[in-house]
């Protein structure tokens, strides 16, 4: 969905950006190395993917802090991919997460989206629409 959002909502046609959108989690969620990404897709794609990757050796809270610290300085195309990722993730939070974890993710995601939103208004609008729906669902689940 991330690459589809980048292509269809953000209207990005740059092939490297679309490939990076597909691969955005590959370094953190698979044994794939940066060298393999570079070898198969080139330096530019790898730079985008690395910019979007967390260091899984760090605790989740620290990884999120680092993202919020580094995101403002990232280039616009990286922010568009990140916003698409946030938009995809916020649509349906994992059902096995606790209420507190869902709320923590939602709040962090909103901070990250605020940083990325100026790069693509249509994608930002979709993110905030989904975030409002997710927050309403979360609040309803808490009330019941």
Secondary structure, DSSP 8 states (H G I E B T S, - for coil): -HHHIIIIIS----HHHHHHHHHTTHHHHSS--HHHHHHHH-HHHHHHHHHH---TTS-HHHHHHHHHHHHTTS-HHHHHHHHHHHHHHHHS--TTS-HHHHHHHHHHHHHHHHHHGGG-HHHHHHHHHHHHHHHHHHHHHHH-
